[in-house]
Protein backbone atom coordinates (compact mmCIF):
# COMPACT_ATOMS: atom_id res chain seq x y z
CA UNK A 1 0.00 0.00 0.00
CA UNK A 2 1.40 3.39 -0.99
CA UNK A 3 1.91 5.93 1.73
CA UNK A 4 0.15 9.20 1.03
CA UNK A 5 1.65 12.55 1.94
CA UNK A 6 0.10 15.43 3.81
CA UNK A 7 0.77 19.06 3.03
CA UNK A 8 2.79 19.35 6.24
CA UNK A 9 5.06 16.54 4.97
CA UNK A 10 5.92 18.59 1.89
CA UNK A 11 6.53 21.78 3.85
CA UNK A 12 8.72 19.89 6.33
CA UNK A 13 10.66 18.43 3.40
CA UNK A 14 11.16 21.95 2.07
CA UNK A 15 12.55 23.03 5.44
CA UNK A 16 14.91 20.06 5.53
CA UNK A 17 16.04 20.68 1.95
CA UNK A 18 16.67 24.38 2.66
CA UNK A 19 18.71 23.40 5.73
CA UNK A 20 20.72 20.91 3.68
CA UNK A 21 21.20 23.44 0.90
CA UNK A 22 22.48 25.99 3.45
CA UNK A 23 25.09 23.46 4.62
CA UNK A 24 26.13 22.66 1.06
CA UNK A 25 26.52 26.35 0.19
CA UNK A 26 28.58 26.93 3.36
CA UNK A 27 30.76 23.97 2.38
CA UNK A 28 31.25 25.47 -1.07
CA UNK A 29 32.31 28.81 0.41
CA UNK A 30 34.65 27.10 2.87
CA UNK A 31 36.37 25.34 -0.05
CA UNK A 32 36.59 28.38 -2.29
CA UNK A 33 40.41 28.32 -2.19
CA UNK A 34 40.79 24.53 -2.33
CA UNK A 35 42.56 23.50 -5.54
CA UNK A 36 40.41 21.26 -7.74
CA UNK A 37 37.27 21.62 -5.60
CA UNK A 38 34.04 21.59 -7.58
CA UNK A 39 30.92 23.18 -6.12
CA UNK A 40 27.94 21.13 -5.00
CA UNK A 41 24.24 21.91 -5.25
CA UNK A 42 21.02 20.41 -3.86
CA UNK A 43 18.47 19.48 -6.51
CA UNK A 44 15.48 19.47 -4.15
CA UNK A 45 13.05 20.58 -6.81
CA UNK A 46 13.56 17.35 -8.79
CA UNK A 47 13.11 15.16 -5.70
CA UNK A 48 10.09 17.20 -4.63
CA UNK A 49 8.42 17.02 -8.07
CA UNK A 50 8.82 13.26 -8.19
CA UNK A 51 7.35 12.77 -4.70
CA UNK A 52 4.50 15.17 -5.46
CA UNK A 53 3.67 13.39 -8.73
CA UNK A 54 3.49 10.07 -6.89
CA UNK A 55 1.61 11.54 -3.91
CA UNK A 56 4.27 10.32 -1.51
CA UNK A 57 6.23 12.09 1.19
CA UNK A 58 9.75 13.26 0.41
CA UNK A 59 12.24 10.99 2.15
CA UNK A 60 15.15 12.79 3.79
CA UNK A 61 17.60 10.27 2.34
CA UNK A 62 16.42 11.20 -1.13
CA UNK A 63 17.39 14.81 -0.40
CA UNK A 64 20.99 13.67 0.07
CA UNK A 65 20.69 11.83 -3.24
CA UNK A 66 19.87 15.22 -4.76
CA UNK A 67 23.34 16.62 -3.96
CA UNK A 68 25.30 16.87 -7.17
CA UNK A 69 28.13 18.69 -8.90
CA UNK A 70 26.69 20.52 -11.89
CA UNK A 71 30.11 21.51 -13.31
CA UNK A 72 28.54 24.41 -15.19
CA UNK A 73 30.63 27.26 -13.71
CA UNK A 74 33.91 28.33 -15.23
CA UNK A 75 37.00 26.96 -13.53
CA UNK A 76 39.65 29.33 -12.20
CA UNK A 77 43.45 28.94 -12.30
CA UNK A 78 43.48 26.42 -9.41
CA UNK A 79 40.78 24.23 -10.96
CA UNK A 80 38.05 25.47 -8.62
CA UNK A 81 34.61 26.53 -9.84
CA UNK A 82 33.24 28.25 -6.70
CA UNK A 83 32.36 31.90 -7.30
CA UNK A 84 31.62 33.82 -4.11
CA UNK A 85 29.04 36.07 -5.77
CA UNK A 86 27.01 33.04 -6.93
CA UNK A 87 27.23 31.34 -3.53
CA UNK A 88 26.16 34.46 -1.64
CA UNK A 89 23.25 34.93 -4.04
CA UNK A 90 22.21 31.29 -3.51
CA UNK A 91 22.59 31.75 0.25
CA UNK A 92 20.28 34.77 0.31
CA UNK A 93 17.70 33.08 -1.91
CA UNK A 94 17.80 29.91 0.18
CA UNK A 95 17.45 31.86 3.44
CA UNK A 96 14.30 33.50 2.12
CA UNK A 97 12.93 30.14 1.04
CA UNK A 98 13.65 28.67 4.48
CA UNK A 99 11.83 31.55 6.17
CA UNK A 100 8.87 31.05 3.84
CA UNK A 101 8.64 27.34 4.66
CA UNK A 102 8.98 28.05 8.39
CA UNK A 103 6.22 30.68 8.33
CA UNK A 104 3.95 28.44 6.29
CA UNK A 105 4.43 25.53 8.66
CA UNK A 106 3.86 27.82 11.66
CA UNK A 107 0.60 29.06 10.20
CA UNK A 108 -0.54 25.55 9.43
CA UNK A 109 0.04 24.54 13.05
CA UNK A 110 -1.77 27.68 14.26
CA UNK A 111 -4.78 26.72 12.16
CA UNK A 112 -4.70 23.20 13.61
CA UNK A 113 -4.55 24.58 17.15
CA UNK A 114 -7.43 26.94 16.41
CA UNK A 115 -9.51 24.09 14.97
CA UNK A 116 -8.85 21.96 18.05
CA UNK A 117 -9.72 24.83 20.40
CA UNK A 118 -13.00 25.49 18.57
CA UNK A 119 -13.97 21.82 18.68
CA UNK A 120 -13.48 21.60 22.46
Beta strands, then each sheet from edge to edge (+ up, - down):
strand 1: 41-42
strand 2: 67-68
sheet 1: 1+ 2-
end
